[in-house]
């Protein structure tokens, strides 16, 4: 298994291939190893980035089809504001997580 930690920051949009594609090609696809994203998050956690975080979570979850281009991709671990003490998927407005799960 291979993995990488990337916090792409802002601005959105977050494109799976742009962020992870070259790593997946070089280490996962080339050696036929499963790929995971050890840590990631959407950067700015202010309420103004609600749309950005929702879009990025959908991208990582495969809802936009981009991640499905990589059959070795298994999943990700999401962190936000206080990753050492608070393990909620999304800080603040919980409707972000709810919207992802309902999609």
C-alpha positions, 0 to 999 in steps of 0.5 A: 500500500502507498499513500500521501498526505496533502492539504491542497489549501485554497482556492478551489476547485479541487481536482483529484487528478491534479492533486494526486494523479502524478503520485498515483501513476508513479507509485500506485499504478506503476507497482500495482499497489493500493493507494490511500490518502493518509491525511487531507483537508480543504484548507480554510475552515471558515464558513465561507468555504462550505461549497469548497469543502463539500466539493472536495469531499465529494471528489475524494468520495468518488461522487464526481467520477474523477477518483474512479479513474484510479482503480487502486484508490481505496480512500482517505482520512479527512482532518480539519481544524483541530486534528489533534483533539477533535475528530469530527469530519467537518467543523462547524456546520454539520450539514456539509457531512450530511450533504455528502452522505445523502448524495 
